[in-house]
Structures are given as structure tokens and as C-alpha cells.
Amino acid sequence: VSIDRAVERRLEASVTVFGPASLSNLGPGFDTLGLCLDAVGMGDTVEAWSTDAPGVSVSMDPEGFGADLPMDPSRNTAAVAAQAVLRGVGVTHGVHLRIRKGFLPGSGIGSSAASAVAGAWAVHKLVGETEDKAAVVDAVLEGESIASGSRHGDNVLPALFGGLVLVSASEPTRYRRIPIPDTLSIAVVLPQVQILTKQARAILPPQVPLRDAVHNASALAFMIDAFRAGDWAEVGRWMMRDRLVEPVRATLLPCYEAVRTAALEAGAFGCALTGSGPALFAIADDLARAEAVRAAMEEASRCAGIGISGYVCRVHPEGVCAL
Ligand code: HSE
């Protein structure tokens, strides 16, 4: 069956897609909430073409940021996700992926997720499948799990679908896209400290007090409601109320307090780590304010002796897309 399908399928010569960066956790939403970012170049570009040899092979564009990433297809997130797509549609030929990473791995804005969604979507498009992104959800979760050691969807699903996505921590193939107004403006800063997701997950406590778990559950519920309403001040308030994860991870980032304080003093509604850090983000209701917040956050980090780069962006409404 699979060989017939492969022969019948009209294969494109090559397909190029862009997988965007994303924020995850957003304070109380550990492994549960993520937001797709729209900032020029902040994401991975993957070109895919068919090969006669079966399986997936990978090369890295030297102008990108992926020099240290594994080329072994069984350990590369884009390749693992692509392989899962091939397996799912029963195609027997192989695929080559050429990856250009737009930002450094280990930054906290979904590097492995950007690769996984770009790898999966490029191959999905290459083999002539539909525009249905739900078809690759399993594949992108598989790709992400290779990098982080855990099958969580709070970066990959926003990077796949765009916008704000709520995903079950225990059943990550269950998700909901949450519609939000398009006025949200975001400052994202990347301190020059590398924190690997596996390491930042390993330091989390295996058990937490019931009162803190309940607090977080209610904070997340209030925050989602505020997101839907576009009440950014309220979102910012709840974003900073995580009691389970961020207080532990903040210890990995020496400039954490200084940057957070600077963001709030510059007028941000809230500021938090994204994912496992070290990146922090802050929210505002217009780009000019977000720009002032970004500048203040960068200044604070430099004063604390840590190099940093920052961006101002909006929410990417679409997620991974063909170029
Ligand atoms: N939710 C994940 C974490 C995101 O915070 O560990 C990083 O992959």
C-alpha cells in the first residue's frame, strides 16, 4: 500500500517553511500554555526535498545558529518530527532537511519546537498532504520530546497553530486555541546564559504543597479569561503569580530580579521567564511601550554584568507557514 501511495503522490521538488519562536508557561501555565511570536527572523527555516534513499537526513545552514546541534537524525528534533510524518503517511522514499536556525538553542523561546514544527510541516507539504495542521500534532510532540526529554506541547502547538494555545499537560494531543485581541505587544530579552530545558526540568520539585497547586490552577484560569478579554493589565498580574516553577528556575539566572523590576518600572503590565529560561518577556498594550520596556530590561541585565539581546514583537496569528 505504502509504495503505491508514494508513486501516486505528486511530489513537489522542494518545500520551504518557517517555524516561529514561541513563549511557553507564561507564569502559572507550566507545560500548559504557549504563545507564538511574530518577530523578523525569530524562527527556523527548513527546506525539504525528496531523496531516493529512505529515511531523513539533515544539514545545517552555516549562517544560522545551529552549529552545535546533532546532525544524527535520531537526535535532531526536525528530523524526528519529519520521520514521524513520513511514517504516518506511509511514504517509503527519504527526505533531506536543510535547516537554518534563526536563534540560539537553549534560549527559552522554543528553539527545538521551531525546528520540530518546521521539519514536520515541510515534509507534510512535500508529500502533498492537506493544510490540516492537526495531522502533524503527534509528530511535533515526538520531535520536541527528543530535545527536552518530555512530551509537552506548550511550545510546539503554538508554533504550529499560531496565537495562544492551551494544551493538556497530561494528554498533550488535547489542546484549545484561545482567541485573543491583536493589540498585545511583547518585549522579549535573551540574556547570554545557557539553560538547557532538561537541566531546568530536573531541578523542579517532584511534589508541591496542595495550596500552591491550587493557587496556580486558579491563577491560570483567571489569566486565560483575561487573555480572551484583552485585559493585559490583568494578564500581567496573573503572569507574575506562579508559585511552582518560576521561583525555582529564577535561581539559574543572576539578572532575573533586576530585569523584572526594570520591566515593571518601564511600564510593563507583567514580566516572567519563558519556558525554561533564560529568556524573559514582558507585555504592554502598544509597541512603543514595549520598546521602552525592552530597552530597560537590556540595560538592567548589562548592569548586572550579563550580555543580552532583545526584541519587540506581536503575536504570530498563523504559526508555521510555507515560504
Ligand atoms: N514547559 C516547558 C518547560 C517549556 O518549562 O520546561 C520548555 O520546553
Residues whose N, C-alpha, C, O or C-beta is under 5 A from the ligand:
A	BS01	HSE	S24 N25 F30 D31 S148 D154 T197 R201 G275 S276
